[in-house]
């Protein structure tokens, strides 16, 4: 396991925590959705987050450490979007 894999893994943990914070924020955008849509949306978001993390880790372990930079960029955009939602700017 190289440093790129470790970076992706740690950022993956942070991205899951960011998703949890956004869904638990009680933002009015989520409050308008029916409970079934909230549940499906949460599962879809966590599923897609897992898929992105899984493939980034897989490619990193298989000798493509450049995907660490792509995952860093993805995490920065994810954190920026979460900041906009959590600070009620959106």
Secondary structure, DSSP 8 states (H G I E B T S, - for coil): --HHHHHHHHHHHHHHHHHHHHHTS--HHHHTS-HHHHHHHHHHHHHHHHHHHHHHHHHHHTT-TTHHHHHHHHHHHHHHHHHHHHTT--
